[in-house]
Amino acid sequence: SDLMVYNCQLLVAKLDGHGNCDYLHLRDLPTVPSMASLTREGFIMACILAGCDYLPSLPSVGIKTALKVVHSAKTISVGSIVQQLAALGFSQRELQPYEEGIHRAYYCFKHHLVFDPRTKTIITFTPLREGMAFEERFLGAIWPPDVVEKVCVESSLNPNTLEPFENKHKESVALFIKKTKGGQTSLTDYGFSKGGGASK
């Protein structure tokens, strides 16, 4: 999952109504022999090469080949990675546009925007190195403080359109607090059927 590349520490999947699920801790990845010596940067690069939302993989390159390329590279740099791909037989015609795609994907995974609850501001997850430009076309805009407050704290603006919600969420939040009183409850209390749809 791309969530692991975004440094999500715990991935939960296939959660059912009885609390059963599959889960994966990011800290457990080094127990996988092929990933034991990977740095975070190497893990990101391997996931990019294997195919991700930002960049499809090259033909016949899956996770095994991606890991082989990363382990064989002298450094976790795009130039070194591209050299290893060339050694596998990929042409310059294939690699020239792909190299730019690797740059873009790595930049987005490494420096994606997050909300910092301590300062109530939008920051890059990993600070940009000195002299590195902030690429708004890849990461999106950093909102001004008043917008951050409304989107990330109050949840009163749609994060995609920055238009106000129609206050429907406020009723749901109030109902949630009233029903749970700090605990957990079933979605059926809010008019949802067990099948996932809203009950009439």
Salt bridges, closest charged atoms under 4 A:
GLU41 OE2 - LYS110 NZ 2.52
ASP116 OD1 - ARG118 NE 3.02
GLU135 OE1 - ARG137 NE 3.03
